[in-house]
């Protein structure tokens, strides 16, 4: 893929991606992105750089660590030689996301259950909340 000419200044990239300029500098410091520099030493980003930043943020939003991203970037910069390892990283991360999703689903179900208990309790004020909870869950306490 032919790389486009770096043309976007940091402020524009920050606005386009929703990332702060601080975050862009941090990602550069960590080696996740390497923008070009103008004659005046301003950072200039290409369209590919912007697309890569969206990918980085997508991975970060799924809790991929900076350490894992750095490893991914290191392998990616070596071209097609490490495609199998890159795929392995993504497959492992996908499993991590699925595991977290299952945990969140279980927590959501517990939260929904608690909400139902409090909702029912508000409808039945003749019994205090603890006693009501014990009554609903009597089979679990025996």
N, C-alpha and C positions, 0 to 999 in steps of 0.2 A: 504494500500500500504506500503510495506516494504521500509524503508528509507535506501539509500545506504550510505556507509561509507564516511564521509567527507575526501576529498583527494586533493581538488584543492585549491591552494594558491590564494591570492587576485590578484596578477599580472596576472595569467592565466585567472581568471574569468573576470577581467577587459578587457583583450584582446578578450576573447570569446564572451562577451556580448556587447562590445563597450562602456561600462560604465567606467567612470574614477574611480580611487581608492577613490577619494574624494566622489564621488556619492555613492559608496558602503559603505563607512563609514557613510555617511549621512543617508542612508536607514537603516543601523544598529542602528544609534542613534535614529531614529524615530520609531524603533521597527518593521519595515517592513520585515526585514530579521535578523535571529539570527544564524550567522555561529558558528561552533564549534571552539574550541581553541586547539592548539597543546600544548605539554609540554613546549614549548618555548613561548607560548602565541600568536602564529601566527594564524590568521584567516584561517580556513579551511572550504571549501564549498563542499556540496554534489551535486550530479547530480540533485536532487530535488531542491536544493537551486538555482542552475543555471536556471533551468526551471522556478522557481518562479520569479527570477529576469527578465526573458524575459516577463513574464506576467505583472509584475509591469511596465516595460517600455512600454509595449503595452498600458496599461491603462493610463499611463502618456502621451503618444503620442496622446491620444484622450482626453486630458485635464481633466482626473480624478484628483481631488485634493489629496494632501498628507493626508489631514484630512479624506477624504472618504476612501482612501486606508487603513489608520490606522484602521478605523472602520471595514472595510472588513476583515483585518488581525485578528483583535480581535475576530470577530465572527467565522472566519475560524478555529482559533486555538481551538475552543470549539467542534470541530468535527461536527457530523451530526445534532446536536441539533438546529443549526441556519441556516439550508439550505434554508428555506423559506426566511429568511431575506437576505441571501446572494444573492439569486435569485432576490429579490426585488431591491437590490442595482444595480445589473447588468442590470435589465430591465429599471430602471430609468436612468442609465448612457447611455444605448443604445438610449433612447428617447432624452437625451441631445445631443448625437452625431448626431442623425437624425436632430434635430432642427438646430444645427450648420451647418450641411451639407446643409440644405435648405437655410440658410442664405448665406453661401458661394456660392451656386449656383446662387442665386439672384444677389449677388455682381459680380460674374463672368459674368453674362449676361449684367450687366451695364457696366462692363469693356470692354466686347466685343463690345457693342454699341458705347462706347467712341472711341475705336480703329477704328471702322468703320467710325466714323465721321472724325477723324483726317486723316485717309487714303483718304477718299473722298476729304477732304479739300486740301490735298497736290496735288491731281489731278486737283483741281479747284482753283488755286491760284488767280483768279480774284476777289474773295470775301474774306474778312477777316474771321477768324475763329469764332468770336462771332456772326457775322451776319449770317454766314452759319449755326451755331448751332440753332439760333433763327428761321431761315427759316425751318430747318428740324423738329423743335419741336413747330411750330406755333400753332398747335391744343392744346398743353398743356399749352400755355401761355394765352389763351383766356378764 
